[in-house]
Amino acid sequence: MLRHEFQPGRLVAGAFLTLAGVIYAGDAGGAWETPWFVVIPVVMGGLGLAGATAVLSREIRRRRGAGPAGGGS
């Protein structure tokens, strides 16, 4: 049984923020050298894609008539 509603927008945002962390960790560990401005498009692109995913997910759920899992009565 699910404890909460699946939110794919948060999944996408988390994946891109994890990618940004891996990029900085690789730079800090000496595996590669990353300029400071490289992570900005990764984070901003990830947040934009997460927003689009969340809007699309909300539209799909609204058309199907599926409300929140822990609804009112």
N, CA and C of each residue as an Amber inpcrd file, in Angstrom:
protein
   219
   0.8360000  -1.1770000   0.0000000   0.0000000   0.0000000   0.0000000
   0.8850000   1.2440000   0.0000000   0.5610000   2.1780000  -0.8630000
   1.3390000   3.4020000  -0.9450000   1.0060000   4.3390000   0.2100000
   2.0280000   4.9860000   0.7400000   1.8100000   5.9320000   1.8210000
   1.5730000   7.3360000   1.2940000   1.9730000   7.5870000   0.0610000
   1.7840000   8.9120000  -0.5180000   1.5920000   8.7750000  -2.0220000
   1.1490000   9.8340000  -2.6090000   0.9020000   9.8650000  -4.0410000
   2.2280000  10.0180000  -4.7830000   2.3990000   9.2540000  -5.8480000
   3.6130000   9.3400000  -6.6560000   3.6280000  10.6720000  -7.4000000
   4.7520000  11.3890000  -7.3080000   4.8910000  12.6830000  -7.9660000
   6.1300000  12.6480000  -8.8600000   5.9300000  12.4270000 -10.1630000
   7.0790000  12.2980000 -11.0600000   7.8860000  13.5770000 -11.2110000
   7.2920000  14.7380000 -11.0040000   8.0390000  15.9890000 -11.0780000
   9.1340000  16.0500000 -10.0230000   8.8240000  15.6000000  -8.8370000
   9.8310000  15.5740000  -7.7710000  10.9230000  14.5580000  -8.0650000
  10.5620000  13.4590000  -8.6960000  11.5510000  12.4570000  -9.0810000
  12.5390000  13.0380000 -10.0850000  12.0470000  13.7540000 -11.0850000
  12.9080000  14.3650000 -12.1000000  13.7920000  15.4310000 -11.4600000
  13.2260000  16.2670000 -10.6100000  14.0120000  17.3050000  -9.9410000
  15.1090000  16.6810000  -9.0800000  14.7790000  15.6470000  -8.3570000
  15.7740000  14.9680000  -7.5260000  16.8820000  14.3360000  -8.3360000
  16.5400000  13.7830000  -9.4900000  17.5580000  13.1650000 -10.3480000
  18.5390000  14.2150000 -10.8710000  18.0250000  15.3620000 -11.2960000
  18.9160000  16.4020000 -11.8200000  19.7440000  17.0450000 -10.7150000
  19.1780000  17.2140000  -9.5270000  19.9550000  17.7670000  -8.4240000
  21.0140000  16.7740000  -7.9490000  20.7080000  15.4870000  -8.0160000
  21.7050000  14.4700000  -7.7110000  22.8300000  14.4980000  -8.7340000
  22.4670000  14.6790000 -10.0070000  23.4780000  14.8090000 -11.0590000
  24.3910000  16.0060000 -10.8030000  23.8270000  17.1230000 -10.3850000
  24.6390000  18.3020000 -10.0570000  25.5750000  18.0000000  -8.8920000
  25.0980000  17.2750000  -7.9130000  25.9510000  16.8820000  -6.7840000
  27.0810000  15.9630000  -7.2100000  26.7970000  15.0450000  -8.1210000
  27.8280000  14.1400000  -8.6270000  28.8770000  14.9240000  -9.4230000
  28.4300000  15.9060000 -10.1890000  29.3750000  16.7360000 -10.9480000
  30.3080000  17.4710000  -9.9980000  29.7670000  18.0870000  -8.9560000
  30.6090000  18.8000000  -7.9960000  31.4800000  17.8370000  -7.1880000
  30.9600000  16.6620000  -6.8480000  31.7530000  15.6870000  -6.0910000
  32.9220000  15.1800000  -6.9290000  32.6890000  14.9520000  -8.2110000
  33.7850000  14.5290000  -9.0830000  34.8440000  15.6000000  -9.2100000
  34.4120000  16.8510000  -9.2420000  35.3620000  17.9600000  -9.3050000
  36.1460000  18.0690000  -8.0000000  35.4600000  17.9330000  -6.8770000
  36.1320000  18.0410000  -5.5870000  37.0730000  16.8670000  -5.3390000
  36.7160000  15.6950000  -5.8540000  37.5470000  14.5130000  -5.6700000
  38.7260000  14.4370000  -6.6210000  38.7680000  15.3270000  -7.5990000
  39.8790000  15.3390000  -8.5450000  39.6940000  14.4190000  -9.7360000
  38.4920000  13.8480000  -9.9050000  38.2440000  12.9670000 -11.0450000
  38.2100000  13.7470000 -12.3520000  37.7140000  14.9560000 -12.3140000
  37.6820000  15.8440000 -13.4700000  37.6060000  17.2840000 -12.9890000
  37.7800000  18.2130000 -13.9010000  37.7060000  19.6280000 -13.5500000
  36.4660000  20.2300000 -14.2000000  35.6050000  20.7900000 -13.3790000
  34.3440000  21.3500000 -13.8530000  34.3340000  22.8560000 -13.6300000
  34.0980000  23.6440000 -14.6690000  33.9460000  25.0890000 -14.4530000
  32.6880000  25.3620000 -13.6090000  32.6860000  26.4500000 -12.8800000
  31.5890000  26.7320000 -11.9530000  30.2580000  26.9150000 -12.6590000
  30.2640000  27.3790000 -13.9080000  29.0170000  27.6960000 -14.6020000
  28.3610000  26.4910000 -15.2820000  28.9710000  25.3340000 -15.2290000
  28.4180000  24.1580000 -15.9080000  27.1600000  23.6470000 -15.2040000
  27.1210000  23.7460000 -13.8950000  26.0140000  23.1650000 -13.1380000
  24.7430000  24.0070000 -13.2610000  24.8730000  25.2860000 -13.5560000
  23.6890000  26.1510000 -13.6450000  22.7050000  25.6620000 -14.7150000
  23.1410000  25.3570000 -15.9500000  22.1730000  24.8270000 -16.9190000
  21.6090000  23.4640000 -16.5350000  22.4110000  22.6360000 -15.8530000
  21.9220000  21.3250000 -15.4200000  20.7870000  21.4990000 -14.4210000
  20.9840000  22.3570000 -13.4270000  19.9610000  22.5670000 -12.3990000
  18.7380000  23.2620000 -12.9860000  18.9420000  24.3170000 -13.7570000
  17.8090000  25.0560000 -14.3170000  17.0320000  24.2100000 -15.3220000
  17.7470000  23.4660000 -16.1550000  17.0730000  22.5690000 -17.0960000
  16.2940000  21.4780000 -16.3740000  16.8830000  20.9500000 -15.3070000
  16.2000000  19.9280000 -14.5190000  14.9520000  20.4530000 -13.8400000
  15.0360000  21.6680000 -13.3040000  13.8550000  22.2580000 -12.6590000
  12.7630000  22.5730000 -13.6850000  13.1610000  23.0350000 -14.8590000
  12.1740000  23.2850000 -15.9150000  11.5020000  22.0050000 -16.3780000
  12.3030000  20.9610000 -16.5570000  11.7470000  19.6700000 -16.9610000
  10.8640000  19.0810000 -15.8600000  11.2510000  19.2840000 -14.6090000
  10.4330000  18.8000000 -13.4920000   9.0990000  19.5250000 -13.4360000
   9.1200000  20.8340000 -13.6890000   7.8730000  21.5870000 -13.7280000
   6.9570000  21.1280000 -14.8400000   7.5260000  20.8960000 -16.0140000
   6.7200000  20.4020000 -17.1370000   6.1640000  19.0170000 -16.8420000
   6.9600000  18.1860000 -16.2070000   6.4940000  16.8430000 -15.8400000
   5.3650000  16.9170000 -14.8210000   5.4800000  17.8190000 -13.8590000
   4.4380000  17.9620000 -12.8420000   3.1290000  18.4600000 -13.4520000
   3.2200000  19.4160000 -14.3730000   2.0080000  19.9340000 -15.0290000
   1.3580000  18.8300000 -15.8620000   2.1600000  18.0890000 -16.6060000
   1.6270000  16.9980000 -17.4220000   0.9880000  15.9220000 -16.5510000
   1.6370000  15.5920000 -15.4560000   1.0890000  14.5940000 -14.5370000
  -0.2380000  15.0560000 -13.9390000  -0.3100000  16.3300000 -13.5590000
  -1.5520000  16.8690000 -12.9910000  -2.6790000  16.8350000 -14.0080000
  -2.3800000  17.1770000 -15.2670000  -3.3970000  17.1390000 -16.3170000
  -3.9010000  15.7200000 -16.5570000  -2.9980000  14.7620000 -16.5580000
  -3.3980000  13.3660000 -16.7630000  -4.2790000  12.9030000 -15.6140000
  -3.9080000  13.2300000 -14.3930000  -4.7140000  12.8120000 -13.2460000
  -6.0760000  13.4880000 -13.2290000  -6.1220000  14.7550000 -13.6370000
  -7.4000000  15.4630000 -13.6380000  -8.3390000  14.8900000 -14.6870000
  -7.8040000  14.5310000 -15.8470000  -8.6600000  13.9540000 -16.8950000
  -9.1600000  12.5710000 -16.5330000  -8.3670000  11.8260000 -15.7980000
  -8.8000000  10.4900000 -15.3730000  -9.7670000  10.5360000 -14.2000000
  -9.7990000  11.6700000 -13.5030000 -10.7000000  11.8120000 -12.3680000
 -10.1410000  11.2390000 -11.0860000  -8.8500000  10.9580000 -11.0570000
  -8.2390000  10.4060000  -9.8570000  -7.8530000  11.5330000  -8.9180000
  -8.4540000  11.5490000  -7.7460000  -8.1310000  12.5500000  -6.7440000
  -6.9810000  12.1090000  -5.8830000  -6.6670000  12.8850000  -4.8660000
  -5.5860000  12.4860000  -3.9520000  -5.9440000  11.2170000  -3.2010000
  -4.9450000  10.4380000  -2.8490000  -5.1570000   9.1350000  -2.2270000
  -5.8230000   9.2370000  -0.8560000  -5.4780000  10.2450000  -0.0810000
  -6.0270000  10.3650000   1.2760000  -7.1350000  11.3880000   1.3500000
  -8.0490000  11.3960000   0.4080000  -9.0880000  12.4260000   0.2960000
 -10.0660000  12.4790000   1.4430000 -10.8420000  13.5250000   1.4870000
 -11.8120000  13.9630000   2.4770000 -12.5000000  12.9310000   3.3390000
 -13.5130000  12.2240000   2.8450000 -14.3270000  11.4070000   3.7330000
 -13.8420000  10.0450000   3.8700000
